[in-house]
Amino acid sequence: MNNIQALNQLGQSVWFDYIRRSFITSGKLQSWIDKGVSGVTSNPAIFEKAISGSDDYDRDLKRLARANLPLAEVYETLALEDIALAADTLRSVYDGSHGRDGYVSLEVNPLLAGDTDGTVDEAKRLFSTLGRSNVMIKVPATAAGIPAIAELIGSGVNVNVTLIFSLANYEQVTGAYLSGLERLSQKGPTVTGGHPVDRVASVASFFVSRVDSAVDKALAGSGAEELAGRIAISNSKVVYRRFGQIFSGARWEALAAKGAGVQRVLWASTSTKNPDYPDTLYVDELIGPHTVNTIPPATLDAFMDHGKVAETLMRGVDEAHRNLERLAAQGIDLERITDILQVEGVAAFAKPFEKLMQRIAVKLQAFQQPPPQ
């Protein structure tokens, strides 16, 4: 049994935080599925690296250049093809897990992060256009994103809620999910290809390593430097305890009786940013049932080689609370830091998206030029 399969035995799914055309068509994705990987996540930064940094898409770009399509339509054509191929490759996982796993996630245009109606419209359009049950649409947990999440779940769209950094924001996300389920259970799906309440799926993507990167800077010179490298995991463990509380009790049991599934916590940003920390830190310390860890290639390779598999999420939860209290006692406002991280996260996805549009434009222009005589 390899380390991914061992995680699966403990109730945690591993999704691959990477996508690229040749990764799918070469059979490499299937080889990871054979090892136990059960999903794929993408984001604008991943697509920017894939499309700008390879020739995988040049044949399609040459064809699209002749069609003289708008730039946004060219990007969408390329991205949707990758998502569709990945979803088809993962379909057996989806069917075999009865819809628990086997998903591939596609982000709405990051420039819509402040636009509720725009997010809803694009998410529904992308979901219906792809026409695959095992696609999740990624929506950021911004002020505008929260009502969009409720609307999309209520319509039967699978949603991967992204860019969650704080407990308070996580509670908003789960509230939107529960409200959406309640509406869906009453009215049924209202979008083409939408799922009923016993089949719609969602994950809450809680970001990890970026919290340590920001908090460690704030701790420098504070006299409490021993908290460095501990706050991200403490923050995550507190959220996981809250997960258990939210998905219990009368409100949840009424939905569960109709077949609804919990909104699993997905640990995101799990590559180690600080080279002084173990390279599998944010995998080893966040293992528990009803969770997903989406892991980039280098970190997953490291975890397969020397990761430590044990149920760790419920260990030291009281200590995690104390760590957060000690941080506050130093005058460091974690809520403010996480609010900033979310704003920066939206910008960090918007920037590569705009860069990608520019790169596609350059390639299209080159392919539209007549060959030299």
ABEGO torsion letter per residue (X at the ends): XBAAAAAAAAGBBBBBBBBBAAAAAAGAAAAAAAAGBABBBBBAAAAAAAAAABAAAAAAAAAAAAAGBBAAAAAAAAAAAAAAAAAAAAAAAAAAAGGABGBBBBBBBAAAAABAAAAAAAAAAAAAAAGBAABBBBBBABAAAAAAAAAAAAAGBBBBBBGBABAAAAAAAAAAAAAAAAAAAAAEBABBGBBBAAABBBBBBBBAAAAAAAAAAAABGAGAAAABGAAAAAAAAAAAAAAAAABBEAAAAAAAAAGBBBBBBBBBGABBABAABBAAAAAAAABBBGBBBBBBAAAAAAAAAABBBBBAAABGAAAAAAAAAAAAAAGBBAAAAAAAAAAAAAAAAAAAAAAAAAAAAAAAAAAABBBBX
